[in-house]
Amino acid sequence: MASETESSVTAPRGLDPSAVAAFQAHLAQSKRIVAVIGAGLSASSGLATFRDSNGLWANHDVHLIATPAGWRRDPGLVWQFYSDRRRNALKAEPNPAHYALAELAKKKPGFVALSQNVDGLLQRAGLEDGYGNANANANNPQLKLLHGNLFDLVCANNCGYTEQNFKDPLCPVLSEENVENRANVMGAGIKDGEKPPKASALLFEAIAAKNKKILGENFKTSALSAADAAPLKERGEDAPKIPDTVPVLHSGIQPSDLMQCPGCNNSLLRPRVVWFGEALAQDLVEQVDAWFEEDKVDLCLVIGTSGSVWPAAGYAEQARKKGARVAYVNMRQEDMKRSQEGDWAFVGDAAIILPEILGS
Ligand SMILES: [Zn+2]
């Protein structure tokens, strides 16, 4: 379900028929096409944002749930976050934009998709990411997952073990029920059950006060919820003093209850996603660079991502330097700031626009 801000975007207007015709004429002649894809592609599948739409994680500090430091601190909390995202992604369905891109990939062997999405929907629509596939294209698939995939697990200690896994829950402590119970416990001790952690009301108030300072008017003033009470920043000069005797919020999950690496038997498995502070996979970056080097580029599609932020901006510029014309497909006009004379800018939901302009 889309949040308030997502649903208030510009409703798709009728596309300018002459712009669509010009685009399609160019598309018909295009051989080497690159699509740079962001979260907006999955918007009408209900997976618009990094922080999923149910709000459970909305106020969590990304440092605690999507960084190597967060993983070292509490892998259980990180896994709770990713289990939730996996569950939402599994419930979602590919939308017509995913299928339109998969269709384009079949028609144009020179097409490559650079996706920042980890939700697996492009693959489910039929675009190969090469995972676990022994055919010749497997090592250089048309779909390049810049930020990884929620459904690939790897050894957290880099022993090289990797597997694809769609199971839910991945292990008993990550069941939906467990995650929600823990969220309640973390929220305000509402459920005074057996489940750790039991932090004091004082701690929750202190954290909520700190979050209020950070979030400003976005802070919800009603009764404390799990989201309000979650720590946004662990340190900071203006952080309220929390007595040392009070435990720091923690998932309470023991590493031994999480998925162990069968490769080395000496480490946990983690999701194969790129966390904040981590670099993109080197082999993937090299494949993309090689693709750009190989020949001129005819067309660049920038879909569902702001054209002014990396990596979309960088790849669009690279394509432009290789002669590509650029077409933006985005919900908001202001996300097309980088567009230049001669570009196409189609404003609206990718699920409506892409099938129309790609003629599928
Ligand atoms: Zn291992």
Residues whose N, C-alpha, C, O or C-beta is under 5 A from the ligand:
A	BS01	ZN	C155 C159 Y161 C261 G263 C264 N265 S267
